Amino acid sequence: MGQTTVRVTESTRTLLRHLAAAEGRPMQVIIATALEAYRRDRFIRAVNAGYASLRKDAAAWARVAEERVVWDGTLLDGLPAEAAETRRRKAPPSRRGRGRRR
């Protein structure tokens, strides 16, 4: 993995050094973790802004609501989500696609 230099203020470097020491992790890991959190935050803000914009268009928002009703019907298997997941884990592996041993 390549490396590069990024200029930061002395106060930022001090903060980074304290965080790394407190967590017992390298400064590079602290930076990478912080940037990933920042990236995720930006993504969520963009999604929220998109939904806010969509809500302003009554016809478009009604279509979204209609689509959600259709998708909600897929959850009507009568089982709680936990039971379905447990059932999948306990099921034996599929043998489909395997040749028969003789």
The first five atom37 places (N, CA, C, CB, O) and aatype in JSON, in Angstrom:
{
  "aatype": [12, 7, 5, 16, 16, 19, 1, 19, 16, 6, 15, 16, 1, 16, 10, 10, 1, 8, 10, 0, 0, 0, 6, 7, 1, 14, 12, 5, 19, 9, 9, 0, 16, 0, 10, 6, 0, 18, 1, 1, 3, 1, 13, 9, 1, 0, 19, 2, 0, 7, 18, 0, 15, 10, 1, 11, 3, 0, 0, 0, 17, 0, 1, 19, 0, 6, 6, 1, 19, 19, 17, 3, 7, 16, 10, 10, 3, 7, 10, 14, 0, 6, 0, 0, 6, 16, 1, 1, 1, 11, 0, 14, 14, 15, 1, 1, 7, 1, 7, 1, 1, 1],
  "atom_mask": [
    [1, 1, 1, 1, 1],
    [1, 1, 1, 0, 1],
    [1, 1, 1, 1, 1],
    [1, 1, 1, 1, 1],
    [1, 1, 1, 1, 1],
    [1, 1, 1, 1, 1],
    [1, 1, 1, 1, 1],
    [1, 1, 1, 1, 1],
    [1, 1, 1, 1, 1],
    [1, 1, 1, 1, 1],
    [1, 1, 1, 1, 1],
    [1, 1, 1, 1, 1],
    [1, 1, 1, 1, 1],
    [1, 1, 1, 1, 1],
    [1, 1, 1, 1, 1],
    [1, 1, 1, 1, 1],
    [1, 1, 1, 1, 1],
    [1, 1, 1, 1, 1],
    [1, 1, 1, 1, 1],
    [1, 1, 1, 1, 1],
    [1, 1, 1, 1, 1],
    [1, 1, 1, 1, 1],
    [1, 1, 1, 1, 1],
    [1, 1, 1, 0, 1],
    [1, 1, 1, 1, 1],
    [1, 1, 1, 1, 1],
    [1, 1, 1, 1, 1],
    [1, 1, 1, 1, 1],
    [1, 1, 1, 1, 1],
    [1, 1, 1, 1, 1],
    [1, 1, 1, 1, 1],
    [1, 1, 1, 1, 1],
    [1, 1, 1, 1, 1],
    [1, 1, 1, 1, 1],
    [1, 1, 1, 1, 1],
    [1, 1, 1, 1, 1],
    [1, 1, 1, 1, 1],
    [1, 1, 1, 1, 1],
    [1, 1, 1, 1, 1],
    [1, 1, 1, 1, 1],
    [1, 1, 1, 1, 1],
    [1, 1, 1, 1, 1],
    [1, 1, 1, 1, 1],
    [1, 1, 1, 1, 1],
    [1, 1, 1, 1, 1],
    [1, 1, 1, 1, 1],
    [1, 1, 1, 1, 1],
    [1, 1, 1, 1, 1],
    [1, 1, 1, 1, 1],
    [1, 1, 1, 0, 1],
    [1, 1, 1, 1, 1],
    [1, 1, 1, 1, 1],
    [1, 1, 1, 1, 1],
    [1, 1, 1, 1, 1],
    [1, 1, 1, 1, 1],
    [1, 1, 1, 1, 1],
    [1, 1, 1, 1, 1],
    [1, 1, 1, 1, 1],
    [1, 1, 1, 1, 1],
    [1, 1, 1, 1, 1],
    [1, 1, 1, 1, 1],
    [1, 1, 1, 1, 1],
    [1, 1, 1, 1, 1],
    [1, 1, 1, 1, 1],
    [1, 1, 1, 1, 1],
    [1, 1, 1, 1, 1],
    [1, 1, 1, 1, 1],
    [1, 1, 1, 1, 1],
    [1, 1, 1, 1, 1],
    [1, 1, 1, 1, 1],
    [1, 1, 1, 1, 1],
    [1, 1, 1, 1, 1],
    [1, 1, 1, 0, 1],
    [1, 1, 1, 1, 1],
    [1, 1, 1, 1, 1],
    [1, 1, 1, 1, 1],
    [1, 1, 1, 1, 1],
    [1, 1, 1, 0, 1],
    [1, 1, 1, 1, 1],
    [1, 1, 1, 1, 1],
    [1, 1, 1, 1, 1],
    [1, 1, 1, 1, 1],
    [1, 1, 1, 1, 1],
    [1, 1, 1, 1, 1],
    [1, 1, 1, 1, 1],
    [1, 1, 1, 1, 1],
    [1, 1, 1, 1, 1],
    [1, 1, 1, 1, 1],
    [1, 1, 1, 1, 1],
    [1, 1, 1, 1, 1],
    [1, 1, 1, 1, 1],
    [1, 1, 1, 1, 1],
    [1, 1, 1, 1, 1],
    [1, 1, 1, 1, 1],
    [1, 1, 1, 1, 1],
    [1, 1, 1, 1, 1],
    [1, 1, 1, 0, 1],
    [1, 1, 1, 1, 1],
    [1, 1, 1, 0, 1],
    [1, 1, 1, 1, 1],
    [1, 1, 1, 1, 1],
    [1, 1, 1, 1, 1]
  ],
  "atom_positions": [
    [[0.85, -1.17, 0.0], [0.0, 0.0, 0.0], [0.89, 1.23, 0.0], [-0.96, 0.0, 1.22], [1.83, 1.32, 0.79]],
    [[0.59, 2.17, -0.88], [1.39, 3.38, -0.98], [1.08, 4.35, 0.15], [0.0, 0.0, 0.0], [0.06, 4.23, 0.84]],
    [[1.96, 5.3, 0.32], [1.77, 6.32, 1.33], [1.96, 7.69, 0.71], [2.75, 6.11, 2.5], [2.62, 7.84, -0.32]],
    [[1.38, 8.68, 1.36], [1.53, 10.05, 0.93], [1.49, 10.94, 2.16], [0.43, 10.44, -0.1], [1.18, 10.49, 3.26]],
    [[1.8, 12.18, 1.96], [1.8, 13.13, 3.07], [0.63, 14.08, 2.9], [3.13, 13.92, 3.14], [0.35, 14.55, 1.79]],
    [[-0.06, 14.34, 3.99], [-1.16, 15.3, 4.0], [-0.83, 16.34, 5.06], [-2.55, 14.61, 4.27], [-0.51, 15.99, 6.2]],
    [[-0.92, 17.59, 4.7], [-0.64, 18.66, 5.66], [-1.87, 18.92, 6.51], [-0.2, 19.95, 4.94], [-2.97, 19.1, 6.0]],
    [[-1.66, 18.94, 7.83], [-2.73, 19.27, 8.77], [-2.17, 20.28, 9.77], [-3.27, 17.98, 9.5], [-0.96, 20.44, 9.91]],
    [[-3.08, 20.95, 10.45], [-2.63, 21.9, 11.46], [-2.03, 21.15, 12.64], [-3.81, 22.8, 11.93], [-2.26, 19.95, 12.82]],
    [[-1.26, 21.87, 13.42], [-0.64, 21.26, 14.61], [-1.72, 20.75, 15.57], [0.28, 22.28, 15.33], [-1.56, 19.69, 16.17]],
    [[-2.81, 21.5, 15.72], [-3.87, 21.08, 16.63], [-4.55, 19.79, 16.13], [-4.92, 22.2, 16.8], [-4.94, 18.94, 16.93]],
    [[-4.69, 19.66, 14.81], [-5.27, 18.43, 14.25], [-4.35, 17.25, 14.49], [-5.55, 18.6, 12.74], [-4.8, 16.16, 14.83]],
    [[-3.05, 17.47, 14.32], [-2.09, 16.39, 14.55], [-2.07, 15.98, 16.02], [-0.68, 16.83, 14.12], [-1.97, 14.79, 16.33]],
    [[-2.18, 16.96, 16.92], [-2.22, 16.65, 18.35], [-3.46, 15.84, 18.69], [-2.18, 17.95, 19.18], [-3.39, 14.85, 19.42]],
    [[-4.59, 16.26, 18.16], [-5.84, 15.53, 18.39], [-5.73, 14.11, 17.84], [-7.03, 16.27, 17.73], [-6.14, 13.16, 18.51]],
    [[-5.19, 13.97, 16.66], [-5.01, 12.66, 16.06], [-4.12, 11.78, 16.91], [-4.43, 12.79, 14.65], [-4.41, 10.6, 17.12]],
    [[-3.05, 12.35, 17.4], [-2.12, 11.6, 18.25], [-2.81, 11.14, 19.54], [-0.89, 12.46, 18.58], [-2.61, 10.0, 19.97]],
    [[-3.61, 12.02, 20.15], [-4.33, 11.66, 21.39], [-5.37, 10.57, 21.12], [-5.02, 12.9, 21.99], [-5.5, 9.63, 21.91]],
    [[-6.11, 10.68, 20.02], [-7.1, 9.66, 19.69], [-6.44, 8.31, 19.44], [-7.92, 10.08, 18.47], [-6.93, 7.28, 19.9]],
    [[-5.34, 8.32, 18.71], [-4.63, 7.07, 18.42], [-4.12, 6.42, 19.7], [-3.46, 7.34, 17.47], [-4.21, 5.2, 19.87]],
    [[-3.59, 7.24, 20.6], [-3.08, 6.7, 21.87], [-4.22, 6.15, 22.72], [-2.32, 7.79, 22.65], [-4.09, 5.09, 23.32]],
    [[-5.33, 6.88, 22.75], [-6.47, 6.45, 23.57], [-7.07, 5.14, 23.07], [-7.55, 7.54, 23.58], [-7.52, 4.31, 23.86]],
    [[-7.05, 4.95, 21.77], [-7.64, 3.74, 21.19], [-6.61, 2.64, 20.96], [-8.32, 4.06, 19.9], [-6.97, 1.5, 20.66]],
    [[-5.33, 2.97, 21.09], [-4.3, 1.97, 20.87], [-4.23, 1.53, 19.41], [0.0, 0.0, 0.0], [-3.92, 0.37, 19.11]],
    [[-4.52, 2.45, 18.52], [-4.5, 2.14, 17.09], [-3.63, 3.17, 16.38], [-5.94, 2.13, 16.49], [-3.46, 4.28, 16.88]],
    [[-3.07, 2.8, 15.23], [-2.23, 3.75, 14.49], [-3.03, 4.96, 14.01], [-1.57, 3.06, 13.29], [-4.24, 4.88, 13.79]],
    [[-2.33, 6.07, 13.85], [-2.99, 7.29, 13.37], [-3.63, 7.07, 12.01], [-1.98, 8.44, 13.3], [-4.7, 7.62, 11.73]],
    [[-3.01, 6.27, 11.15], [-3.57, 6.0, 9.83], [-4.95, 5.34, 9.94], [-2.62, 5.1, 9.01], [-5.85, 5.64, 9.16]],
    [[-5.11, 4.45, 10.91], [-6.39, 3.77, 11.11], [-7.44, 4.76, 11.61], [-6.25, 2.6, 12.1], [-8.6, 4.71, 11.19]],
    [[-7.04, 5.67, 12.49], [-7.96, 6.69, 13.0], [-8.43, 7.56, 11.84], [-7.28, 7.56, 14.1], [-9.62, 7.87, 11.74]],
    [[-7.53, 7.96, 10.98], [-7.89, 8.8, 9.83], [-8.83, 8.04, 8.9], [-6.62, 9.25, 9.05], [-9.85, 8.58, 8.46]],
    [[-8.5, 6.79, 8.58], [-9.33, 6.0, 7.68], [-10.73, 5.8, 8.25], [-8.68, 4.64, 7.4], [-11.73, 5.88, 7.53]],
    [[-10.81, 5.53, 9.55], [-12.11, 5.34, 10.21], [-12.93, 6.63, 10.17], [-11.92, 4.89, 11.67], [-14.13, 6.6, 9.89]],
    [[-12.28, 7.75, 10.45], [-12.97, 9.04, 10.43], [-13.46, 9.37, 9.03], [-12.04, 10.15, 10.95], [-14.58, 9.86, 8.86]],
    [[-12.64, 9.12, 8.02], [-13.05, 9.4, 6.65], [-14.2, 8.51, 6.2], [-11.87, 9.23, 5.7], [-15.1, 8.97, 5.49]],
    [[-14.2, 7.26, 6.6], [-15.3, 6.36, 6.26], [-16.6, 6.84, 6.91], [-14.99, 4.91, 6.69], [-17.66, 6.82, 6.29]],
    [[-16.52, 7.27, 8.17], [-17.71, 7.81, 8.84], [-18.21, 9.07, 8.13], [-17.4, 8.12, 10.33], [-19.41, 9.27, 7.98]],
    [[-17.29, 9.91, 7.71], [-17.64, 11.13, 6.98], [-18.3, 10.79, 5.64], [-16.39, 12.0, 6.76], [-19.29, 11.41, 5.26]],
    [[-17.75, 9.8, 4.93], [-18.32, 9.38, 3.65], [-19.74, 8.87, 3.84], [-17.44, 8.29, 3.0], [-20.63, 9.23, 3.07]],
    [[-19.95, 8.05, 4.86], [-21.29, 7.52, 5.13], [-22.26, 8.64, 5.5], [-21.23, 6.48, 6.27], [-23.41, 8.63, 5.06]],
    [[-21.81, 9.59, 6.29], [-22.65, 10.71, 6.69], [-23.08, 11.51, 5.45], [-21.91, 11.62, 7.69], [-24.25, 11.89, 5.33]],
    [[-22.14, 11.76, 4.55], [-22.47, 12.49, 3.32], [-23.49, 11.72, 2.49], [-21.2, 12.75, 2.49], [-24.41, 12.32, 1.93]],
    [[-23.33, 10.41, 2.41], [-24.26, 9.58, 1.65], [-25.67, 9.68, 2.24], [-23.79, 8.12, 1.65], [-26.64, 9.89, 1.5]],
    [[-25.78, 9.52, 3.56], [-27.1, 9.59, 4.2], [-27.73, 10.96, 4.02], [-26.98, 9.26, 5.7], [-28.93, 11.06, 3.78]],
    [[-26.92, 12.0, 4.12], [-27.46, 13.36, 3.91], [-27.97, 13.52, 2.48], [-26.38, 14.42, 4.2], [-29.01, 14.15, 2.27]],
    [[-27.27, 12.96, 1.51], [-27.7, 13.05, 0.12], [-29.0, 12.27, -0.1], [-26.6, 12.52, -0.82], [-29.9, 12.74, -0.81]],
    [[-29.11, 11.1, 0.49], [-30.34, 10.32, 0.39], [-31.5, 11.08, 1.03], [-30.18, 8.93, 1.06], [-32.58, 11.18, 0.45]],
    [[-31.27, 11.62, 2.21], [-32.32, 12.38, 2.89], [-32.74, 13.6, 2.08], [-31.84, 12.83, 4.27], [-33.93, 13.93, 2.01]],
    [[-31.79, 14.28, 1.46], [-32.11, 15.43, 0.62], [-32.93, 14.99, -0.59], [-30.83, 16.15, 0.16], [-33.85, 15.69, -1.0]],
    [[-32.61, 13.84, -1.15], [-33.37, 13.32, -2.28], [-34.8, 13.02, -1.89], [0.0, 0.0, 0.0], [-35.73, 13.35, -2.63]],
    [[-34.99, 12.39, -0.72], [-36.35, 12.11, -0.26], [-37.09, 13.4, 0.05], [-36.31, 11.21, 0.99], [-38.29, 13.51, -0.24]],
    [[-36.42, 14.38, 0.63], [-37.07, 15.66, 0.93], [-37.53, 16.32, -0.37], [-36.11, 16.61, 1.7], [-38.63, 16.88, -0.42]],
    [[-36.71, 16.25, -1.39], [-37.08, 16.82, -2.69], [-38.25, 16.06, -3.29], [-35.88, 16.79, -3.64], [-39.16, 16.66, -3.85]],
    [[-38.23, 14.74, -3.17], [-39.3, 13.91, -3.7], [-40.63, 14.21, -3.0], [-38.95, 12.43, -3.56], [-41.68, 14.23, -3.64]],
    [[-40.58, 14.42, -1.7], [-41.8, 14.72, -0.94], [-42.47, 16.01, -1.38], [-41.49, 14.8, 0.55], [-43.68, 16.17, -1.22]],
    [[-41.7, 16.91, -1.95], [-42.26, 18.18, -2.41], [-43.15, 17.99, -3.64], [-41.15, 19.18, -2.72], [-44.01, 18.82, -3.92]],
    [[-42.93, 16.9, -4.38], [-43.75, 16.59, -5.55], [-44.81, 15.58, -5.12], [-42.86, 16.03, -6.73], [-44.52, 14.39, -4.99]],
    [[-46.04, 16.06, -4.91], [-47.11, 15.21, -4.38], [-47.36, 13.98, -5.24], [-48.39, 16.01, -4.25], [-47.54, 12.88, -4.7]],
    [[-47.37, 14.13, -6.55], [-47.63, 13.0, -7.44], [-46.51, 11.96, -7.34], [-47.78, 13.48, -8.89], [-46.77, 10.75, -7.29]],
    [[-45.27, 12.42, -7.33], [-44.13, 11.5, -7.23], [-44.14, 10.78, -5.89], [-42.8, 12.26, -7.42], [-43.86, 9.58, -5.82]],
    [[-44.46, 11.52, -4.82], [-44.48, 10.9, -3.49], [-45.61, 9.88, -3.4], [-44.65, 11.99, -2.39], [-45.46, 8.86, -2.73]],
    [[-46.74, 10.14, -4.05], [-47.85, 9.18, -4.06], [-47.42, 7.89, -4.77], [-49.09, 9.79, -4.76], [-47.8, 6.8, -4.34]],
    [[-46.65, 8.01, -5.84], [-46.16, 6.81, -6.54], [-45.22, 6.0, -5.64], [-45.43, 7.2, -7.85], [-45.26, 4.77, -5.64]],
    [[-44.4, 6.7, -4.88], [-43.51, 6.0, -3.94], [-44.34, 5.26, -2.9], [-42.54, 7.01, -3.24], [-44.05, 4.1, -2.59]],
    [[-45.37, 5.91, -2.37], [-46.23, 5.28, -1.37], [-46.93, 4.04, -1.95], [-47.27, 6.28, -0.86], [-47.05, 3.02, -1.27]],
    [[-47.38, 4.14, -3.19], [-48.03, 3.0, -3.85], [-47.05, 1.84, -4.0], [-48.58, 3.41, -5.23], [-47.4, 0.68, -3.77]],
    [[-45.83, 2.15, -4.39], [-44.82, 1.11, -4.56], [-44.5, 0.43, -3.23], [-43.54, 1.7, -5.18], [-44.31, -0.78, -3.17]],
    [[-44.46, 1.21, -2.18], [-44.18, 0.63, -0.86], [-45.27, -0.34, -0.44], [-44.03, 1.73, 0.19], [-44.99, -1.37, 0.18]],
    [[-46.52, -0.02, -0.76], [-47.63, -0.93, -0.43], [-47.43, -2.26, -1.14], [-48.99, -0.3, -0.83], [-47.63, -3.32, -0.54]],
    [[-47.03, -2.22, -2.4], [-46.78, -3.46, -3.15], [-45.65, -4.25, -2.49], [-46.42, -3.15, -4.62], [-45.78, -5.46, -2.29]],
    [[-44.55, -3.58, -2.15], [-43.41, -4.27, -1.53], [-43.77, -4.81, -0.15], [-42.22, -3.33, -1.42], [-43.28, -5.87, 0.24]],
    [[-44.62, -4.1, 0.59], [-45.02, -4.59, 1.92], [-45.72, -5.93, 1.83], [-45.93, -3.57, 2.61], [-45.67, -6.72, 2.77]],
    [[-46.37, -6.19, 0.71], [-47.04, -7.47, 0.53], [-46.08, -8.64, 0.5], [0.0, 0.0, 0.0], [-46.49, -9.77, 0.77]],
    [[-44.83, -8.4, 0.18], [-43.85, -9.49, 0.15], [-43.48, -9.97, 1.53], [-42.6, -9.06, -0.58], [-42.88, -11.04, 1.68]],
    [[-43.82, -9.21, 2.54], [-43.49, -9.58, 3.92], [-44.59, -10.41, 4.57], [-43.22, -8.34, 4.74], [-44.45, -10.8, 5.73]],
    [[-45.65, -10.68, 3.87], [-46.8, -11.34, 4.46], [-46.71, -12.86, 4.39], [-48.07, -10.88, 3.78], [-47.67, -13.52, 3.98]],
    [[-45.58, -13.42, 4.78], [-45.45, -14.88, 4.8], [-45.98, -15.46, 6.1], [-44.0, -15.29, 4.59], [-46.02, -16.68, 6.27]],
    [[-46.37, -14.59, 7.03], [-46.94, -15.05, 8.29], [-45.9, -15.38, 9.35], [0.0, 0.0, 0.0], [-46.26, -15.76, 10.46]],
    [[-44.63, -15.25, 9.04], [-43.58, -15.56, 9.99], [-42.84, -14.3, 10.4], [-42.6, -16.59, 9.41], [-42.63, -13.41, 9.58]],
    [[-42.45, -14.22, 11.67], [-41.59, -13.1, 12.04], [-40.24, -13.22, 11.34], [-41.4, -13.04, 13.58], [-39.81, -14.33, 11.02]],
    [[-39.58, -12.12, 11.1], [-38.3, -12.11, 10.38], [-37.28, -13.02, 11.03], [-37.75, -10.69, 10.29], [-36.53, -13.7, 10.33]],
    [[-37.24, -13.06, 12.36], [-36.25, -13.89, 13.06], [-36.48, -15.36, 12.77], [-36.31, -13.64, 14.57], [-35.52, -16.11, 12.58]],
    [[-37.74, -15.8, 12.72], [-38.03, -17.21, 12.48], [-37.59, -17.61, 11.07], [-39.54, -17.49, 12.68], [-37.04, -18.7, 10.89]],
    [[-37.82, -16.76, 10.1], [-37.42, -17.07, 8.73], [-35.9, -17.2, 8.63], [-37.93, -16.0, 7.77], [-35.4, -18.1, 7.95]],
    [[-35.17, -16.31, 9.31], [-33.7, -16.36, 9.27], [-33.2, -17.63, 9.94], [-33.09, -15.11, 9.96], [-32.3, -18.29, 9.43]],
    [[-33.78, -17.99, 11.07], [-33.38, -19.2, 11.78], [-33.65, -20.43, 10.92], [-34.12, -19.32, 13.12], [-32.82, -21.34, 10.86]],
    [[-34.79, -20.46, 10.25], [-35.14, -21.58, 9.39], [-34.14, -21.72, 8.25], [-36.55, -21.4, 8.83], [-33.76, -22.84, 7.9]],
    [[-33.69, -20.6, 7.69], [-32.71, -20.67, 6.59], [-31.39, -21.23, 7.09], [-32.49, -19.26, 5.98], [-30.74, -22.01, 6.39]],
    [[-30.98, -20.85, 8.31], [-29.7, -21.34, 8.83], [-29.74, -22.84, 9.11], [-29.32, -20.59, 10.11], [-28.73, -23.52, 8.95]],
    [[-30.9, -23.35, 9.52], [-31.01, -24.76, 9.87], [-31.24, -25.65, 8.67], [-32.12, -24.95, 10.86], [-31.04, -26.87, 8.76]],
    [[-31.65, -25.08, 7.55], [-31.95, -25.89, 6.37], [-30.67, -26.54, 5.84], [-32.61, -25.03, 5.28], [-29.61, -25.92, 5.83]],
    [[-30.77, -27.8, 5.41], [-29.59, -28.45, 4.84], [-29.2, -27.78, 3.54], [-29.84, -29.96, 4.61], [-30.05, -27.2, 2.86]],
    [[-27.92, -27.84, 3.17], [-27.48, -27.2, 1.92], [-28.19, -27.82, 0.73], [-25.96, -27.33, 1.75], [-28.5, -29.02, 0.71]],
    [[-28.45, -27.0, -0.25], [-29.13, -27.45, -1.46], [-28.23, -28.39, -2.23], [-29.55, -26.26, -2.33], [-27.02, -28.17, -2.33]],
    [[-28.81, -29.44, -2.79], [-28.05, -30.39, -3.6], [-28.33, -30.18, -5.07], [-28.37, -31.83, -3.2], [-27.86, -30.94, -5.91]],
    [[-29.1, -29.16, -5.38], [-29.46, -28.87, -6.75], [-28.2, -28.62, -7.58], [-30.41, -27.66, -6.82], [-27.28, -27.95, -7.13]],
    [[-28.18, -29.16, -8.77], [-27.07, -28.92, -9.68], [-25.91, -29.89, -9.53], [0.0, 0.0, 0.0], [-24.95, -29.83, -10.29]],
    [[-26.0, -30.77, -8.54], [-24.93, -31.74, -8.36], [-25.3, -33.04, -9.05], [-24.66, -31.99, -6.86], [-26.46, -33.45, -9.06]],
    [[-24.31, -33.66, -9.62], [-24.55, -34.96, -10.25], [-24.76, -36.03, -9.2], [0.0, 0.0, 0.0], [-24.32, -35.9, -8.06]],
    [[-25.43, -37.08, -9.59], [-25.69, -38.15, -8.65], [-24.48, -39.07, -8.54], [-26.93, -38.94, -9.07], [-23.89, -39.45, -9.55]],
    [[-24.13, -39.41, -7.34], [-22.98, -40.33, -7.13], [-23.48, -41.76, -7.23], [-22.29, -40.09, -5.74], [-24.56, -42.09, -6.74]],
    [[-22.71, -42.57, -7.87], [-23.08, -43.99, -7.99], [-21.99, -44.85, -7.47], [-23.4, -44.37, -9.42], [-22.11, -46.07, -7.49]]
  ]
}
